[in-house]
Amino acid sequence: MTVLIVHWAVMLSAFLIFWFLALFCLLSVGLGEVDPETGAPLSPKLLLKAGIATAVTAVLWIVFYVLILMGVFDL
């Protein structure tokens, strides 16, 4: 039982790490116009970027999980 909890805790943390990495890579993409007073982008499209980060993370996480099931990585 403990091994199963640890396994899914590792998989959840891997998903979160992949998600934050993907989001941080996407934050600077397509910023467009910048407000001259604050320097902040006028339309950052954060929800779209979060959705793309989630899709990219799902693919990376599935590949990671398959590699664990094949025995390439060992938990």
PDB file with SEQRES, HELIX, SHEET and CRYST1 records, atoms N, CA, C and O in Angstrom:
SEQRES   1 A   75  MET THR VAL LEU ILE VAL HIS TRP ALA VAL MET LEU SER          
SEQRES   2 A   75  ALA PHE LEU ILE PHE TRP PHE LEU ALA LEU PHE CYS LEU          
SEQRES   3 A   75  LEU SER VAL GLY LEU GLY GLU VAL ASP PRO GLU THR GLY          
SEQRES   4 A   75  ALA PRO LEU SER PRO LYS LEU LEU LEU LYS ALA GLY ILE          
SEQRES   5 A   75  ALA THR ALA VAL THR ALA VAL LEU TRP ILE VAL PHE TYR          
SEQRES   6 A   75  VAL LEU ILE LEU MET GLY VAL PHE ASP LEU                      
HELIX    1 AA1 THR A    2  LEU A   26  1                                  25    
HELIX    2 AA2 LEU A   46  MET A   70  1                                  25    
CRYST1    1.000    1.000    1.000  90.00  90.00  90.00 P 1           1          
ATOM      1  N   MET A   1       0.823  -1.194   0.000  1.00  0.00           N  
ATOM      2  CA  MET A   1       0.000   0.000   0.000  1.00  0.00           C  
ATOM      3  C   MET A   1       0.871   1.263   0.000  1.00  0.00           C  
ATOM      4  O   MET A   1       0.603   2.215  -0.733  1.00  0.00           O  
ATOM      5  N   THR A   2       1.916   1.253   0.834  1.00  0.00           N  
ATOM      6  CA  THR A   2       2.802   2.411   0.927  1.00  0.00           C  
ATOM      7  C   THR A   2       3.539   2.642  -0.381  1.00  0.00           C  
ATOM      8  O   THR A   2       3.753   3.786  -0.784  1.00  0.00           O  
ATOM      9  N   VAL A   3       3.928   1.555  -1.046  1.00  0.00           N  
ATOM     10  CA  VAL A   3       4.639   1.676  -2.321  1.00  0.00           C  
ATOM     11  C   VAL A   3       3.733   2.311  -3.363  1.00  0.00           C  
ATOM     12  O   VAL A   3       4.189   3.127  -4.165  1.00  0.00           O  
ATOM     13  N   LEU A   4       2.472   1.953  -3.362  1.00  0.00           N  
ATOM     14  CA  LEU A   4       1.520   2.527  -4.318  1.00  0.00           C  
ATOM     15  C   LEU A   4       1.317   4.017  -4.071  1.00  0.00           C  
ATOM     16  O   LEU A   4       1.221   4.793  -5.022  1.00  0.00           O  
ATOM     17  N   ILE A   5       1.252   4.421  -2.819  1.00  0.00           N  
ATOM     18  CA  ILE A   5       1.101   5.845  -2.486  1.00  0.00           C  
ATOM     19  C   ILE A   5       2.326   6.626  -2.914  1.00  0.00           C  
ATOM     20  O   ILE A   5       2.211   7.719  -3.469  1.00  0.00           O  
ATOM     21  N   VAL A   6       3.502   6.064  -2.658  1.00  0.00           N  
ATOM     22  CA  VAL A   6       4.742   6.730  -3.060  1.00  0.00           C  
ATOM     23  C   VAL A   6       4.822   6.819  -4.581  1.00  0.00           C  
ATOM     24  O   VAL A   6       5.237   7.843  -5.123  1.00  0.00           O  
ATOM     25  N   HIS A   7       4.427   5.754  -5.268  1.00  0.00           N  
ATOM     26  CA  HIS A   7       4.446   5.742  -6.730  1.00  0.00           C  
ATOM     27  C   HIS A   7       3.593   6.882  -7.291  1.00  0.00           C  
ATOM     28  O   HIS A   7       4.052   7.624  -8.160  1.00  0.00           O  
ATOM     29  N   TRP A   8       2.391   7.025  -6.818  1.00  0.00           N  
ATOM     30  CA  TRP A   8       1.518   8.076  -7.345  1.00  0.00           C  
ATOM     31  C   TRP A   8       1.918   9.456  -6.871  1.00  0.00           C  
ATOM     32  O   TRP A   8       1.649  10.445  -7.553  1.00  0.00           O  
ATOM     33  N   ALA A   9       2.559   9.542  -5.711  1.00  0.00           N  
ATOM     34  CA  ALA A   9       3.090  10.840  -5.263  1.00  0.00           C  
ATOM     35  C   ALA A   9       4.217  11.291  -6.182  1.00  0.00           C  
ATOM     36  O   ALA A   9       4.312  12.472  -6.516  1.00  0.00           O  
ATOM     37  N   VAL A  10       5.066  10.363  -6.591  1.00  0.00           N  
ATOM     38  CA  VAL A  10       6.142  10.686  -7.534  1.00  0.00           C  
ATOM     39  C   VAL A  10       5.556  11.071  -8.888  1.00  0.00           C  
ATOM     40  O   VAL A  10       6.022  12.019  -9.520  1.00  0.00           O  
ATOM     41  N   MET A  11       4.541  10.343  -9.336  1.00  0.00           N  
ATOM     42  CA  MET A  11       3.953  10.648 -10.640  1.00  0.00           C  
ATOM     43  C   MET A  11       3.243  12.007 -10.620  1.00  0.00           C  
ATOM     44  O   MET A  11       3.311  12.749 -11.600  1.00  0.00           O  
ATOM     45  N   LEU A  12       2.568  12.339  -9.521  1.00  0.00           N  
ATOM     46  CA  LEU A  12       1.919  13.640  -9.405  1.00  0.00           C  
ATOM     47  C   LEU A  12       2.954  14.760  -9.386  1.00  0.00           C  
ATOM     48  O   LEU A  12       2.776  15.784 -10.045  1.00  0.00           O  
ATOM     49  N   SER A  13       4.021  14.570  -8.640  1.00  0.00           N  
ATOM     50  CA  SER A  13       5.056  15.604  -8.593  1.00  0.00           C  
ATOM     51  C   SER A  13       5.737  15.751  -9.945  1.00  0.00           C  
ATOM     52  O   SER A  13       6.106  16.864 -10.321  1.00  0.00           O  
ATOM     53  N   ALA A  14       5.914  14.663 -10.686  1.00  0.00           N  
ATOM     54  CA  ALA A  14       6.480  14.747 -12.029  1.00  0.00           C  
ATOM     55  C   ALA A  14       5.554  15.544 -12.945  1.00  0.00           C  
ATOM     56  O   ALA A  14       6.020  16.356 -13.744  1.00  0.00           O  
ATOM     57  N   PHE A  15       4.247  15.315 -12.833  1.00  0.00           N  
ATOM     58  CA  PHE A  15       3.289  16.069 -13.642  1.00  0.00           C  
ATOM     59  C   PHE A  15       3.378  17.560 -13.335  1.00  0.00           C  
ATOM     60  O   PHE A  15       3.389  18.386 -14.248  1.00  0.00           O  
ATOM     61  N   LEU A  16       3.441  17.901 -12.058  1.00  0.00           N  
ATOM     62  CA  LEU A  16       3.504  19.313 -11.666  1.00  0.00           C  
ATOM     63  C   LEU A  16       4.799  19.972 -12.131  1.00  0.00           C  
ATOM     64  O   LEU A  16       4.787  21.120 -12.574  1.00  0.00           O  
ATOM     65  N   ILE A  17       5.898  19.263 -12.033  1.00  0.00           N  
ATOM     66  CA  ILE A  17       7.176  19.818 -12.508  1.00  0.00           C  
ATOM     67  C   ILE A  17       7.130  20.028 -14.013  1.00  0.00           C  
ATOM     68  O   ILE A  17       7.540  21.081 -14.502  1.00  0.00           O  
ATOM     69  N   PHE A  18       6.634  19.040 -14.755  1.00  0.00           N  
ATOM     70  CA  PHE A  18       6.506  19.193 -16.213  1.00  0.00           C  
ATOM     71  C   PHE A  18       5.601  20.375 -16.553  1.00  0.00           C  
ATOM     72  O   PHE A  18       5.884  21.131 -17.483  1.00  0.00           O  
ATOM     73  N   TRP A  19       4.504  20.534 -15.794  1.00  0.00           N  
ATOM     74  CA  TRP A  19       3.547  21.605 -16.096  1.00  0.00           C  
ATOM     75  C   TRP A  19       4.172  22.984 -15.879  1.00  0.00           C  
ATOM     76  O   TRP A  19       4.041  23.866 -16.727  1.00  0.00           O  
ATOM     77  N   PHE A  20       4.839  23.167 -14.763  1.00  0.00           N  
ATOM     78  CA  PHE A  20       5.467  24.458 -14.500  1.00  0.00           C  
ATOM     79  C   PHE A  20       6.576  24.764 -15.493  1.00  0.00           C  
ATOM     80  O   PHE A  20       6.727  25.909 -15.918  1.00  0.00           O  
ATOM     81  N   LEU A  21       7.353  23.755 -15.869  1.00  0.00           N  
ATOM     82  CA  LEU A  21       8.394  23.979 -16.876  1.00  0.00           C  
ATOM     83  C   LEU A  21       7.785  24.386 -18.217  1.00  0.00           C  
ATOM     84  O   LEU A  21       8.271  25.308 -18.873  1.00  0.00           O  
ATOM     85  N   ALA A  22       6.725  23.698 -18.615  1.00  0.00           N  
ATOM     86  CA  ALA A  22       6.070  24.031 -19.883  1.00  0.00           C  
ATOM     87  C   ALA A  22       5.460  25.430 -19.823  1.00  0.00           C  
ATOM     88  O   ALA A  22       5.564  26.193 -20.783  1.00  0.00           O  
ATOM     89  N   LEU A  23       4.829  25.768 -18.709  1.00  0.00           N  
ATOM     90  CA  LEU A  23       4.227  27.092 -18.582  1.00  0.00           C  
ATOM     91  C   LEU A  23       5.289  28.188 -18.626  1.00  0.00           C  
ATOM     92  O   LEU A  23       5.110  29.192 -19.314  1.00  0.00           O  
ATOM     93  N   PHE A  24       6.378  28.010 -17.907  1.00  0.00           N  
ATOM     94  CA  PHE A  24       7.425  29.030 -17.902  1.00  0.00           C  
ATOM     95  C   PHE A  24       8.065  29.181 -19.276  1.00  0.00           C  
ATOM     96  O   PHE A  24       8.484  30.279 -19.644  1.00  0.00           O  
ATOM     97  N   CYS A  25       8.146  28.104 -20.030  1.00  0.00           N  
ATOM     98  CA  CYS A  25       8.669  28.206 -21.395  1.00  0.00           C  
ATOM     99  C   CYS A  25       7.704  28.963 -22.300  1.00  0.00           C  
ATOM    100  O   CYS A  25       8.134  29.644 -23.230  1.00  0.00           O  
ATOM    101  N   LEU A  26       6.407  28.851 -22.038  1.00  0.00           N  
ATOM    102  CA  LEU A  26       5.402  29.492 -22.888  1.00  0.00           C  
ATOM    103  C   LEU A  26       5.093  30.940 -22.498  1.00  0.00           C  
ATOM    104  O   LEU A  26       4.478  31.662 -23.282  1.00  0.00           O  
ATOM    105  N   LEU A  27       5.495  31.370 -21.329  1.00  0.00           N  
ATOM    106  CA  LEU A  27       5.107  32.699 -20.870  1.00  0.00           C  
ATOM    107  C   LEU A  27       5.604  33.816 -21.779  1.00  0.00           C  
ATOM    108  O   LEU A  27       4.918  34.826 -21.942  1.00  0.00           O  
ATOM    109  N   SER A  28       6.761  33.657 -22.360  1.00  0.00           N  
ATOM    110  CA  SER A  28       7.317  34.730 -23.185  1.00  0.00           C  
ATOM    111  C   SER A  28       6.896  34.646 -24.651  1.00  0.00           C  
ATOM    112  O   SER A  28       7.296  35.494 -25.448  1.00  0.00           O  
ATOM    113  N   VAL A  29       6.118  33.666 -25.016  1.00  0.00           N  
ATOM    114  CA  VAL A  29       5.704  33.479 -26.410  1.00  0.00           C  
ATOM    115  C   VAL A  29       4.487  34.349 -26.711  1.00  0.00           C  
ATOM    116  O   VAL A  29       3.515  34.338 -25.955  1.00  0.00           O  
ATOM    117  N   GLY A  30       4.532  35.094 -27.799  1.00  0.00           N  
ATOM    118  CA  GLY A  30       3.383  35.855 -28.283  1.00  0.00           C  
ATOM    119  C   GLY A  30       2.872  36.924 -27.353  1.00  0.00           C  
ATOM    120  O   GLY A  30       1.663  37.023 -27.144  1.00  0.00           O  
ATOM    121  N   LEU A  31       3.742  37.721 -26.792  1.00  0.00           N  
ATOM    122  CA  LEU A  31       3.300  38.751 -25.857  1.00  0.00           C  
ATOM    123  C   LEU A  31       2.599  39.915 -26.547  1.00  0.00           C  
ATOM    124  O   LEU A  31       1.690  40.506 -25.965  1.00  0.00           O  
ATOM    125  N   GLY A  32       2.988  40.254 -27.751  1.00  0.00           N  
ATOM    126  CA  GLY A  32       2.321  41.336 -28.480  1.00  0.00           C  
ATOM    127  C   GLY A  32       2.683  42.702 -27.940  1.00  0.00           C  
ATOM    128  O   GLY A  32       3.819  42.943 -27.530  1.00  0.00           O  
ATOM    129  N   GLU A  33       1.696  43.605 -27.943  1.00  0.00           N  
ATOM    130  CA  GLU A  33       1.940  44.982 -27.517  1.00  0.00           C  
ATOM    131  C   GLU A  33       2.174  45.070 -26.010  1.00  0.00           C  
ATOM    132  O   GLU A  33       1.626  44.302 -25.219  1.00  0.00           O  
ATOM    133  N   VAL A  34       3.012  46.040 -25.652  1.00  0.00           N  
ATOM    134  CA  VAL A  34       3.354  46.252 -24.251  1.00  0.00           C  
ATOM    135  C   VAL A  34       2.875  47.631 -23.824  1.00  0.00           C  
ATOM    136  O   VAL A  34       3.011  48.599 -24.572  1.00  0.00           O  
ATOM    137  N   ASP A  35       2.315  47.723 -22.624  1.00  0.00           N  
ATOM    138  CA  ASP A  35       1.881  48.993 -22.068  1.00  0.00           C  
ATOM    139  C   ASP A  35       3.120  49.842 -21.768  1.00  0.00           C  
ATOM    140  O   ASP A  35       3.989  49.404 -21.015  1.00  0.00           O  
ATOM    141  N   PRO A  36       3.219  51.043 -22.340  1.00  0.00           N  
ATOM    142  CA  PRO A  36       4.425  51.842 -22.135  1.00  0.00           C  
ATOM    143  C   PRO A  36       4.635  52.298 -20.690  1.00  0.00           C  
ATOM    144  O   PRO A  36       5.772  52.527 -20.279  1.00  0.00           O  
ATOM    145  N   GLU A  37       3.575  52.430 -19.927  1.00  0.00           N  
ATOM    146  CA  GLU A  37       3.717  52.895 -18.541  1.00  0.00           C  
ATOM    147  C   GLU A  37       4.196  51.799 -17.597  1.00  0.00           C  
ATOM    148  O   GLU A  37       5.078  52.033 -16.771  1.00  0.00           O  
ATOM    149  N   THR A  38       3.622  50.610 -17.713  1.00  0.00           N  
ATOM    150  CA  THR A  38       3.953  49.544 -16.774  1.00  0.00           C  
ATOM    151  C   THR A  38       4.942  48.534 -17.343  1.00  0.00           C  
ATOM    152  O   THR A  38       5.625  47.848 -16.583  1.00  0.00           O  
ATOM    153  N   GLY A  39       5.027  48.434 -18.653  1.00  0.00           N  
ATOM    154  CA  GLY A  39       5.896  47.444 -19.274  1.00  0.00           C  
ATOM    155  C   GLY A  39       5.270  46.066 -19.355  1.00  0.00           C  
ATOM    156  O   GLY A  39       5.908  45.113 -19.803  1.00  0.00           O  
ATOM    157  N   ALA A  40       4.021  45.957 -18.924  1.00  0.00           N  
ATOM    158  CA  ALA A  40       3.325  44.671 -18.941  1.00  0.00           C  
ATOM    159  C   ALA A  40       2.638  44.468 -20.295  1.00  0.00           C  
ATOM    160  O   ALA A  40       2.193  45.436 -20.912  1.00  0.00           O  
ATOM    161  N   PRO A  41       2.549  43.231 -20.757  1.00  0.00           N  
ATOM    162  CA  PRO A  41       1.848  42.976 -22.012  1.00  0.00           C  
ATOM    163  C   PRO A  41       0.360  43.284 -21.877  1.00  0.00           C  
ATOM    164  O   PRO A  41      -0.240  43.048 -20.828  1.00  0.00           O  
ATOM    165  N   LEU A  42      -0.231  43.814 -22.952  1.00  0.00           N  
ATOM    166  CA  LEU A  42      -1.649  44.165 -22.914  1.00  0.00           C  
ATOM    167  C   LEU A  42      -2.544  42.934 -22.989  1.00  0.00           C  
ATOM    168  O   LEU A  42      -3.631  42.926 -22.410  1.00  0.00           O  
ATOM    169  N   SER A  43      -2.105  41.902 -23.690  1.00  0.00           N  
ATOM    170  CA  SER A  43      -2.896  40.687 -23.821  1.00  0.00           C  
ATOM    171  C   SER A  43      -1.991  39.462 -23.632  1.00  0.00           C  
ATOM    172  O   SER A  43      -1.528  38.889 -24.618  1.00  0.00           O  
ATOM    173  N   PRO A  44      -1.732  39.052 -22.388  1.00  0.00           N  
ATOM    174  CA  PRO A  44      -0.791  37.946 -22.163  1.00  0.00           C  
ATOM    175  C   PRO A  44      -1.341  36.562 -22.516  1.00  0.00           C  
ATOM    176  O   PRO A  44      -0.563  35.629 -22.718  1.00  0.00           O  
ATOM    177  N   LYS A  45      -2.681  36.411 -22.593  1.00  0.00           N  
ATOM    178  CA  LYS A  45      -3.335  35.139 -22.945  1.00  0.00           C  
ATOM    179  C   LYS A  45      -2.893  34.001 -22.020  1.00  0.00           C  
ATOM    180  O   LYS A  45      -2.474  32.939 -22.483  1.00  0.00           O  
ATOM    181  N   LEU A  46      -2.990  34.234 -20.718  1.00  0.00           N  
ATOM    182  CA  LEU A  46      -2.517  33.251 -19.749  1.00  0.00           C  
ATOM    183  C   LEU A  46      -3.342  31.967 -19.745  1.00  0.00           C  
ATOM    184  O   LEU A  46      -2.793  30.881 -19.556  1.00  0.00           O  
ATOM    185  N   LEU A  47      -4.639  32.076 -19.950  1.00  0.00           N  
ATOM    186  CA  LEU A  47      -5.482  30.875 -19.953  1.00  0.00           C  
ATOM    187  C   LEU A  47      -5.137  29.977 -21.132  1.00  0.00           C  
ATOM    188  O   LEU A  47      -5.080  28.756 -20.986  1.00  0.00           O  
ATOM    189  N   LEU A  48      -4.908  30.570 -22.298  1.00  0.00           N  
ATOM    190  CA  LEU A  48      -4.504  29.797 -23.469  1.00  0.00           C  
ATOM    191  C   LEU A  48      -3.159  29.123 -23.230  1.00  0.00           C  
ATOM    192  O   LEU A  48      -2.981  27.953 -23.568  1.00  0.00           O  
ATOM    193  N   LYS A  49      -2.218  29.854 -22.650  1.00  0.00           N  
ATOM    194  CA  LYS A  49      -0.897  29.295 -22.377  1.00  0.00           C  
ATOM    195  C   LYS A  49      -0.969  28.181 -21.337  1.00  0.00           C  
ATOM    196  O   LYS A  49      -0.238  27.196 -21.440  1.00  0.00           O  
ATOM    197  N   ALA A  50      -1.832  28.320 -20.344  1.00  0.00           N  
ATOM    198  CA  ALA A  50      -2.010  27.258 -19.349  1.00  0.00           C  
ATOM    199  C   ALA A  50      -2.605  26.008 -19.992  1.00  0.00           C  
ATOM    200  O   ALA A  50      -2.226  24.891 -19.640  1.00  0.00           O  
ATOM    201  N   GLY A  51      -3.526  26.186 -20.923  1.00  0.00           N  
ATOM    202  CA  GLY A  51      -4.100  25.039 -21.633  1.00  0.00           C  
ATOM    203  C   GLY A  51      -3.078  24.332 -22.500  1.00  0.00           C  
ATOM    204  O   GLY A  51      -3.032  23.102 -22.535  1.00  0.00           O  
ATOM    205  N   ILE A  52      -2.263  25.098 -23.196  1.00  0.00           N  
ATOM    206  CA  ILE A  52      -1.208  24.499 -24.017  1.00  0.00           C  
ATOM    207  C   ILE A  52      -0.197  23.780 -23.133  1.00  0.00           C  
ATOM    208  O   ILE A  52       0.264  22.688 -23.466  1.00  0.00           O  
ATOM    209  N   ALA A  53       0.147  24.398 -22.003  1.00  0.00           N  
ATOM    210  CA  ALA A  53       1.082  23.763 -21.067  1.00  0.00           C  
ATOM    211  C   ALA A  53       0.511  22.448 -20.541  1.00  0.00           C  
ATOM    212  O   ALA A  53       1.252  21.480 -20.364  1.00  0.00           O  
ATOM    213  N   THR A  54      -0.785  22.403 -20.293  1.00  0.00           N  
ATOM    214  CA  THR A  54      -1.418  21.174 -19.819  1.00  0.00           C  
ATOM    215  C   THR A  54      -1.376  20.082 -20.881  1.00  0.00           C  
ATOM    216  O   THR A  54      -1.130  18.917 -20.568  1.00  0.00           O  
ATOM    217  N   ALA A  55      -1.618  20.457 -22.145  1.00  0.00           N  
ATOM    218  CA  ALA A  55      -1.569  19.473 -23.229  1.00  0.00           C  
ATOM    219  C   ALA A  55      -0.151  18.934 -23.422  1.00  0.00           C  
ATOM    220  O   ALA A  55       0.044  17.729 -23.581  1.00  0.00           O  
ATOM    221  N   VAL A  56       0.823  19.820 -23.408  1.00  0.00           N  
ATOM    222  CA  VAL A  56       2.221  19.393 -23.555  1.00  0.00           C  
ATOM    223  C   VAL A  56       2.615  18.507 -22.377  1.00  0.00           C  
ATOM    224  O   VAL A  56       3.296  17.497 -22.558  1.00  0.00           O  
ATOM    225  N   THR A  57       2.194  18.879 -21.186  1.00  0.00           N  
ATOM    226  CA  THR A  57       2.522  18.103 -19.991  1.00  0.00           C  
ATOM    227  C   THR A  57       1.889  16.722 -20.034  1.00  0.00           C  
ATOM    228  O   THR A  57       2.510  15.744 -19.618  1.00  0.00           O  
ATOM    229  N   ALA A  58       0.668  16.631 -20.530  1.00  0.00           N  
ATOM    230  CA  ALA A  58       0.011  15.323 -20.614  1.00  0.00           C  
ATOM    231  C   ALA A  58       0.802  14.376 -21.506  1.00  0.00           C  
ATOM    232  O   ALA A  58       0.976  13.204 -21.172  1.00  0.00           O  
ATOM    233  N   VAL A  59       1.276  14.876 -22.626  1.00  0.00           N  
ATOM    234  CA  VAL A  59       2.078  14.043 -23.534  1.00  0.00           C  
ATOM    235  C   VAL A  59       3.385  13.640 -22.862  1.00  0.00           C  
ATOM    236  O   VAL A  59       3.759  12.467 -22.898  1.00  0.00           O  
ATOM    237  N   LEU A  60       4.084  14.591 -22.251  1.00  0.00           N  
ATOM    238  CA  LEU A  60       5.351  14.278 -21.585  1.00  0.00           C  
ATOM    239  C   LEU A  60       5.152  13.291 -20.431  1.00  0.00           C  
ATOM    240  O   LEU A  60       5.965  12.389 -20.231  1.00  0.00           O  
ATOM    241  N   TRP A  61       4.066  13.470 -19.676  1.00  0.00           N  
ATOM    242  CA  TRP A  61       3.806  12.600 -18.543  1.00  0.00           C  
ATOM    243  C   TRP A  61       3.492  11.171 -18.999  1.00  0.00           C  
ATOM    244  O   TRP A  61       3.935  10.207 -18.374  1.00  0.00           O  
ATOM    245  N   ILE A  62       2.739  11.039 -20.072  1.00  0.00           N  
ATOM    246  CA  ILE A  62       2.414   9.703 -20.601  1.00  0.00           C  
ATOM    247  C   ILE A  62       3.688   9.006 -21.075  1.00  0.00           C  
ATOM    248  O   ILE A  62       3.882   7.820 -20.808  1.00  0.00           O  
ATOM    249  N   VAL A  63       4.556   9.739 -21.778  1.00  0.00           N  
ATOM    250  CA  VAL A  63       5.828   9.159 -22.218  1.00  0.00           C  
ATOM    251  C   VAL A  63       6.655   8.738 -21.007  1.00  0.00           C  
ATOM    252  O   VAL A  63       7.236   7.652 -21.001  1.00  0.00           O  
ATOM    253  N   PHE A  64       6.713   9.585 -19.988  1.00  0.00           N  
ATOM    254  CA  PHE A  64       7.452   9.278 -18.770  1.00  0.00           C  
ATOM    255  C   PHE A  64       6.888   8.028 -18.103  1.00  0.00           C  
ATOM    256  O   PHE A  64       7.651   7.166 -17.666  1.00  0.00           O  
ATOM    257  N   TYR A  65       5.576   7.919 -18.020  1.00  0.00           N  
ATOM    258  CA  TYR A  65       4.944   6.770 -17.373  1.00  0.00           C  
ATOM    259  C   TYR A  65       5.182   5.488 -18.166  1.00  0.00           C  
ATOM    260  O   TYR A  65       5.426   4.434 -17.580  1.00  0.00           O  
ATOM    261  N   VAL A  66       5.115   5.572 -19.489  1.00  0.00           N  
ATOM    262  CA  VAL A  66       5.386   4.395 -20.324  1.00  0.00           C  
ATOM    263  C   VAL A  66       6.831   3.939 -20.141  1.00  0.00           C  
ATOM    264  O   VAL A  66       7.101   2.739 -20.081  1.00  0.00           O  
ATOM    265  N   LEU A  67       7.756   4.886 -20.053  1.00  0.00           N  
ATOM    266  CA  LEU A  67       9.155   4.518 -19.832  1.00  0.00           C  
ATOM    267  C   LEU A  67       9.347   3.847 -18.469  1.00  0.00           C  
ATOM    268  O   LEU A  67      10.192   2.963 -18.330  1.00  0.00           O  
ATOM    269  N   ILE A  68       8.583   4.251 -17.480  1.00  0.00           N  
ATOM    270  CA  ILE A  68       8.644   3.586 -16.179  1.00  0.00           C  
ATOM    271  C   ILE A  68       8.080   2.168 -16.282  1.00  0.00           C  
ATOM    272  O   ILE A  68       8.654   1.228 -15.732  1.00  0.00           O  
ATOM    273  N   LEU A  69       6.949   2.017 -16.991  1.00  0.00           N  
ATOM    274  CA  LEU A  69       6.353   0.685 -17.146  1.00  0.00           C  
ATOM    275  C   LEU A  69       7.248  -0.261 -17.935  1.00  0.00           C  
ATOM    276  O   LEU A  69       7.248  -1.467 -17.686  1.00  0.00           O  
ATOM    277  N   MET A  70       8.018   0.281 -18.895  1.00  0.00           N  
ATOM    278  CA  MET A  70       8.926  -0.545 -19.693  1.00  0.00           C  
ATOM    279  C   MET A  70      10.196  -0.876 -18.938  1.00  0.00           C  
ATOM    280  O   MET A  70      10.963  -1.727 -19.389  1.00  0.00           O  
ATOM    281  N   GLY A  71      10.446  -0.240 -17.814  1.00  0.00           N  
ATOM    282  CA  GLY A  71      11.620  -0.532 -17.019  1.00  0.00           C  
ATOM    283  C   GLY A  71      12.830   0.315 -17.368  1.00  0.00           C  
ATOM    284  O   GLY A  71      13.927   0.049 -16.876  1.00  0.00           O  
ATOM    285  N   VAL A  72      12.655   1.335 -18.212  1.00  0.00           N  
ATOM    286  CA  VAL A  72      13.766   2.226 -18.543  1.00  0.00           C  
ATOM    287  C   VAL A  72      14.142   3.062 -17.327  1.00  0.00           C  
ATOM    288  O   VAL A  72      15.324   3.230 -17.025  1.00  0.00           O  
ATOM    289  N   PHE A  73      13.134   3.588 -16.626  1.00  0.00           N  
ATOM    290  CA  PHE A  73      13.330   4.312 -15.370  1.00  0.00           C  
ATOM    291  C   PHE A  73      12.820   3.444 -14.240  1.00  0.00           C  
ATOM    292  O   PHE A  73      11.842   2.713 -14.402  1.00  0.00           O  
ATOM    293  N   ASP A  74      13.472   3.523 -13.108  1.00  0.00           N  
ATOM    294  CA  ASP A  74      13.068   2.729 -11.959  1.00  0.00           C  
ATOM    295  C   ASP A  74      12.709   3.646 -10.809  1.00  0.00           C  
ATOM    296  O   ASP A  74      13.493   4.519 -10.435  1.00  0.00           O  
ATOM    297  N   LEU A  75      11.529   3.452 -10.248  1.00  0.00           N  
ATOM    298  CA  LEU A  75      11.146   4.214  -9.072  1.00  0.00           C  
ATOM    299  C   LEU A  75      11.595   3.446  -7.874  1.00  0.00           C  
ATOM    300  O   LEU A  75      11.385   3.886  -6.744  1.00  0.00           O  
TER     301      LEU A  75                                                      
END                                                                             
